[in-house]
Amino acid sequence: MNSAIIKGKRIIRCTIYAILHLSGIVIIFNPPCPSLVTMSCIDFFLNRRTIRKYSDKPIPEKVQHTILEAGRRAASAVNRQPWHFIIVEDQGLKTKLAETGRWRSFIKESAFTVVGCHVTDDEVSRRWGQVDVVIAMQSMSLAAEVQGVGSCWIGDYEDKEISETLGVPEGVKVVGLMSFGYPDEEPAQRPKKPAEEIFHYNKW
Ligand SMILES: Cc1cc2nc3c(=O)[nH]c(=O)nc-3n(C[C@H](O)[C@H](O)[C@H](O)COP(=O)(O)O)c2cc1C
C-alpha cells in the first residue's frame, strides 16, 4: 500500500481522536490524560504492528536521529550502557544480510537495519547486556512508531555470520536485528493472549 495513503489514514485517525477527546467523548472510554500528545502516543503504542514491507521513501536524518537517540538514552543496569549498535544503511550489506536468512528477506527494502550488540567484559554486562540492548532497541522501535516509521525485530540469524559480515569484534555478542522503514502495508493486529491469562496480581 502506498505510504502516503497510510500516513493520510494515520492523520485522519489522530484528527478524529483529537476531536473526540476535545469534545469529551473519549473520556467515556479512557480516563482524562495530561495531554493529547500523550494520548496519541499511547494510541500508537497500543496499535503497534510489526512492519515487514517498506516503501522506498527515505527516512529524514532528523527522524533517524530521534529513533537512535531513544535507544542511546534508554535504561541499562547500573547505567553501564554495554551496548553497541551497527546502523546498516549500505544497500550491498542490506542485500547480503537479507539473502542469507529465511525470515529476513525484507531487510533489503528497509531504510536501515540496526544490529544491537553488547560487550561481555564485565560481570554486569554479561548478566544484563542482553536485557539492556533489548530495552534500547524496543525504545527505538516505539520512537519510530510515533514518527510513522515501521520496524521489525529479527531473530533469524547466526551470530557468526553477522559478526563476520559486519566486522563485530571478538567478545561482543549480537543480541538482535531490527529493520526500519516507512510502512508499505497496514497489517491487522495479531491475536494476543487475554489479560486474565497473563497478569497475576500480587501472586501467581
Ligand atoms: C525476539 C523476536 C524475534 C523475531 N524475529 C523475527 C524474524 O526473524 N523475522 C520476522 O519476520 N519477524 C520476527 N519477529 C516478529 C514477530 O513475528 C512478531 O512480533 C509477532 O508475529 C507478533 O506480531 P506483532 O509484532 O505485529 O504484534 C520477531 C519478534 C521478536 C520479538
The ligand as an SDF file (V2000), in Angstrom:
LIG
                    3D

 31 33  0  0  0  0  0  0  0  0999 V2000
   12.7820  -11.6540   19.5060 C   0  0  0  0  0  0  0  0  0  0  0  0
   11.9650  -11.5600   18.2350 C   0  0  0  0  0  0  0  0  0  0  0  0
   12.4310  -12.1260   17.0730 C   0  0  0  0  0  0  0  0  0  0  0  0
   11.7050  -12.0020   15.8850 C   0  0  0  0  0  0  0  0  0  0  0  0
   12.2420  -12.4940   14.7260 N   0  0  0  0  0  0  0  0  0  0  0  0
   11.5890  -12.3120   13.5580 C   0  0  0  0  0  0  0  0  0  0  0  0
   12.2070  -12.7150   12.3260 C   0  0  0  0  0  0  0  0  0  0  0  0
   13.3080  -13.2390   12.2870 O   0  0  0  0  0  0  0  0  0  0  0  0
   11.5190  -12.4890   11.1720 N   0  0  0  0  0  0  0  0  0  0  0  0
   10.2710  -11.8920   11.1650 C   0  0  0  0  0  0  0  0  0  0  0  0
    9.7240  -11.7200   10.0780 O   0  0  0  0  0  0  0  0  0  0  0  0
    9.6700  -11.4810   12.3240 N   0  0  0  0  0  0  0  0  0  0  0  0
   10.2940  -11.6620   13.5140 C   0  0  0  0  0  0  0  0  0  0  0  0
    9.7370  -11.2140   14.6860 N   0  0  0  0  0  0  0  0  0  0  0  0
    8.4310  -10.5280   14.6700 C   0  0  0  0  0  0  0  0  0  0  0  0
    7.3210  -11.4240   15.2370 C   0  0  0  0  0  0  0  0  0  0  0  0
    6.9980  -12.4050   14.2760 O   0  0  0  0  0  0  0  0  0  0  0  0
    6.1020  -10.5460   15.5980 C   0  0  0  0  0  0  0  0  0  0  0  0
    6.4550   -9.6530   16.6180 O   0  0  0  0  0  0  0  0  0  0  0  0
    4.9300  -11.4090   16.0500 C   0  0  0  0  0  0  0  0  0  0  0  0
    4.4330  -12.1760   14.9890 O   0  0  0  0  0  0  0  0  0  0  0  0
    3.7960  -10.5530   16.6230 C   0  0  0  0  0  0  0  0  0  0  0  0
    3.3620   -9.5920   15.6750 O   0  0  0  0  0  0  0  0  0  0  0  0
    3.2600   -8.0560   16.1010 P   0  0  0  0  0  0  0  0  0  0  0  0
    4.6570   -7.5900   16.4820 O   0  0  0  0  0  0  0  0  0  0  0  0
    2.7560   -7.3430   14.8730 O   0  0  0  0  0  0  0  0  0  0  0  0
    2.3140   -7.9570   17.2510 O   0  0  0  0  0  0  0  0  0  0  0  0
   10.4450  -11.3300   15.8770 C   0  0  0  0  0  0  0  0  0  0  0  0
    9.9790  -10.7620   17.0780 C   0  0  0  0  0  0  0  0  0  0  0  0
   10.7240  -10.8520   18.2360 C   0  0  0  0  0  0  0  0  0  0  0  0
   10.2190  -10.1730   19.4780 C   0  0  0  0  0  0  0  0  0  0  0  0
  1  2  1  0
  2  3  1  0
  2 30  2  0
  3  4  2  0
  4  5  1  0
  4 28  1  0
  5  6  2  0
  6  7  1  0
  6 13  1  0
  7  8  2  0
  7  9  1  0
  9 10  1  0
 10 11  2  0
 10 12  1  0
 12 13  2  0
 13 14  1  0
 14 15  1  0
 14 28  1  0
 15 16  1  0
 16 17  1  0
 16 18  1  0
 18 19  1  0
 18 20  1  0
 20 21  1  0
 20 22  1  0
 22 23  1  0
 23 24  1  0
 24 25  2  0
 24 26  1  0
 24 27  1  0
 28 29  2  0
 29 30  1  0
 30 31  1  0
M  END
$$$$
